[in-house]
Amino acid sequence: MNGEWLIRGRDGRLSVYLMTQDAVLCRAEQVPGGPWDAPRRIGGDQRLHSAAGIGQGADSYAHLVAWRPTGPGESDLVHSTHFRPLLAALDWDAVGHPNDKGDRTGRPVAVVDAQGRAHIFVRNSGGGLSMRAQKQKGGWCPWRDFKGTDLQEVPAAVAGKDGRIEAYAAGAGALVYWRQEGPATEFQLVEEVEAEARPGTLRALATSDENTTLFFTDTAGRLSAWRPGAGPVALLPAAGPGPVAAVRCELDGHDCTLLAQCSSSGRVAFAAYPSEQESAGAWWTESGPRLPADAGVSLAVDAVGRVVAAVLSPSTGQLLLTRRKDEPGLALTAWQEV
């Protein structure tokens, strides 16, 4: 899954979304903080390709996007909305292809604006970035080509101030940034900055009411942070090869950004620092058992404000969970399989 696949629903229940070879499955708490139900298939019987993106709006609805096969060497994108964790999601709805037709062009991203409209971002066959947004009263606006060349397969997007969407992509030696100037307005190319990002490591987060921050691993193995208007800042050495999970939360009364990454040792590493104060420094602390090589980590805040981390292995289906204890610092409960 592309994005934070551990989310808190409108009713306070946590849920996780996992991708199998041909479907998206969901597991959810039966009550907030309680036992979990069994995996359920999302969006009907439509067969999917094994990559999907997930986004969540201020209304807490989950929006999912994935590629489906339509014929030999051809695919298109489909979208589903999941309103409540224990309810059935809407059936997959066709969104089309950024180049009208063809095969998969990149891993899709879903993000939701303040009006609850899903926006789908995906690299197109020309190597640029394309976007399609839901209309306010149903249906989809036309695809928009943001241009760009030789962009990496996986972009990042996030809802920032007032729910305005901001998008990031990595190209040859550069990071590229687009944003809406106002809610539900057109996107503008705002800034490019020199940087060498490792493919598949972009993660964007709203780190204050005014700013969003892009986290990425550079080719020297440093986990870096970039807020447009300044240059990227190296934060600390990356714990592992994949993207970080990130959440804004309160720790001991301070507004903090918590990062988690599956480390090269096979465990989960955590680091926290005051939001947007990279100069304060951060360091990794590893936690939990050694994990399968395909395991991923995601972060959320539960119904009572506790940070929750989930680890999921697609090959085994094993789901592990830990929560912050009611203690100073980032003390976590023992990891539990659910």
Residue, then its C-alpha position, 0 to 999 in steps of 0.5 A: m500500500n502507498g500511504e499510511w495504511l493504518i487509519r482511524g475511522r470516523d467511529g474511532r475504530l482503527s483499521v488496516y488495509l493490505m494488498t494481496q496479489d489481486a485484491v485489497l483486504c481490510r481488518a478493523e477493530q470491533v470497538p475502539g481499542g478492542p479485538w479485531d475482525a478477520p480480513r475482508r475483501i474491499g470493493g467487490d470481486q474486481r481483480l486488481h494488480s498488486a499495488a494500491g494507494i490510500g488517502q483519508g480526508a477530514d471526514s475520516y473516509a478512506h479512499l483507495v485507488a488501484w490498477r486493474p487489468t483490462g486486457p493483454g498489456e492494458s490496465d486502468l485505475v479504479h477507486s473505492t470509498h470506505f466510509r466506516p471500518l465495519l461497513a462494506a466499501l463501495d464497489w470499485d469505480a473506473v477512473g481511467h488511464p492518464n494516457d487514455k489507454g495502456d499498461r500501468t505507468g506508476r504506483p498511484v497515490a490518493v489524497v483528499d481535499a477539504q471538500g472530501r474530493a479524492h485526487i489521484f496522482v500517478r506518473n504517466s507514460g511520458g514520465g510526467l505527473s498526471m492527476r484526476a479529481q472527483k467532482q463535488k457532485g459526483g463523477w470525475c474531472p478530466w485528467r490533468d497533465f502536470k508535465g515533468t520528465d523522467l519522474q520516479e514511479v511513486p509520487a507523494a501528495v498530502a492535504g495541507k492548509d485548509g485542505r489544499i492539496e500539495a504534491y511532490a515527485a522526484g526526478a533526475g537530480a531534483l525534487v518537484y513541488w506543486r500545490q493549489e493556491g486555494p481550496a478546489t483551485e488549479f495546481q501550480l508548479v511552485e518549486e524545484v530543488e536539487a536533490e537525489a532521492r532514492p526511488g520509492t522513499l517519498r512520504a509527505l506529511a502536514t507538519s503544521d497548520e501552514n506547512t507540509t514536509l517531504f521526507f525522503t532518503d537520499t542516495a547517500g543513505r540519509l533520511s532528509a526533510w524538505r519544506p518548500g522555500a528552503g533546501p532539504v535538511a539531512l535529519l539522520p541516517a535512514a534505518g532501512p531501505g524503504p519509505v518512512a511512516a510519519v505522524r504528527c502527534e503530541l508527546d509530553g505536551h510537545d507538538c512532535t513528528l514521529l517517524a518509523q521505518c523497518s530497519s536493515s536489522g529487521r526490526v522497527a526503528f522509531a525517531a521523534y523530534p519537535s515538528e519542523q525543528e530538524s535542527a533539534g536532532a533525532w535518533w533511532t530506537e529499535s523495537g519489536p521482534r525481527l520481521p519478514a523482509d517484506a514487512g512494512v510499518s504504518l503510524a496513526v493516533d487512536a481514539v484517545g490520542r495514543v500513538v499506534a504503530a502497526v507492522l504487516s507482512p504481506s507474505t504471511g498476513q501477520l499483523l503486529l500492533t503496539r501503542r504508546k504507554d501512559e508514561p513520559g517519553l515514547a514508551l511502547t507496549a509489547w508488540q501483540e499479534v492481532 
